[in-house]
Amino acid sequence: MTRVSFSIQDGRITGFCCSGHSGYGEEGSDIVCAAVSTAVTLVECTINDVLGIQAKTRVSPDDASVSLKLPAACASEQAVQAVLTGMMLTMSSLRDQYPDYIEVMEV
């Protein structure tokens, strides 16, 4: 199962962590993992490369995890929160479609 947790502090999304393989399909043809990976890559690139925020990103192939943590203050806070909220909604939609393969939490 893929687990996606969003860190929220005082109403602000401060980051996320995705871990695990969904198990929906074989490696290389798992549409749930592909959807999650695409969303994570889009969000990370938008936050760091497009908006120029220096979010701390950690990728661990050993345990199939990716995490992103925002700095305490962001120059483009409104845009960053919109991107992360969009990701949360996307992951929640995937969870609703594939409840046995993805879990979404707010911590």
BELCOR-V710949 format. One record per residue. N is the residue number from 1. RES is the residue in three letters. SS is DSSP state (A for helix, B for strand, O for the rest). Layout:
<<N | RES | SS> <N | RES | SS>>
This chain:
<<1 | MET | O> <2 | THR | B> <3 | ARG | B> <4 | VAL | B> <5 | SER | B> <6 | PHE | B> <7 | SER | B> <8 | ILE | B> <9 | GLN | B> <10 | ASP | O> <11 | GLY | O> <12 | ARG | B> <13 | ILE | B> <14 | THR | B> <15 | GLY | B> <16 | PHE | B> <17 | CYS | B> <18 | CYS | B> <19 | SER | B> <20 | GLY | O> <21 | HIS | O> <22 | SER | O> <23 | GLY | O> <24 | TYR | O> <25 | GLY | O> <26 | GLU | O> <27 | GLU | O> <28 | GLY | O> <29 | SER | O> <30 | ASP | O> <31 | ILE | A> <32 | VAL | A> <33 | CYS | A> <34 | ALA | A> <35 | ALA | A> <36 | VAL | A> <37 | SER | A> <38 | THR | A> <39 | ALA | A> <40 | VAL | A> <41 | THR | A> <42 | LEU | A> <43 | VAL | A> <44 | GLU | A> <45 | CYS | A> <46 | THR | A> <47 | ILE | A> <48 | ASN | A> <49 | ASP | A> <50 | VAL | A> <51 | LEU | O> <52 | GLY | O> <53 | ILE | O> <54 | GLN | O> <55 | ALA | O> <56 | LYS | B> <57 | THR | B> <58 | ARG | B> <59 | VAL | B> <60 | SER | B> <61 | PRO | A> <62 | ASP | A> <63 | ASP | A> <64 | ALA | O> <65 | SER | B> <66 | VAL | B> <67 | SER | B> <68 | LEU | B> <69 | LYS | B> <70 | LEU | O> <71 | PRO | O> <72 | ALA | O> <73 | ALA | O> <74 | CYS | O> <75 | ALA | O> <76 | SER | O> <77 | GLU | A> <78 | GLN | A> <79 | ALA | A> <80 | VAL | A> <81 | GLN | A> <82 | ALA | A> <83 | VAL | A> <84 | LEU | A> <85 | THR | A> <86 | GLY | A> <87 | MET | A> <88 | MET | A> <89 | LEU | A> <90 | THR | A> <91 | MET | A> <92 | SER | A> <93 | SER | A> <94 | LEU | A> <95 | ARG | A> <96 | ASP | A> <97 | GLN | A> <98 | TYR | O> <99 | PRO | O> <100 | ASP | O> <101 | TYR | O> <102 | ILE | B> <103 | GLU | B> <104 | VAL | B> <105 | MET | B> <106 | GLU | B> <107 | VAL | O>>
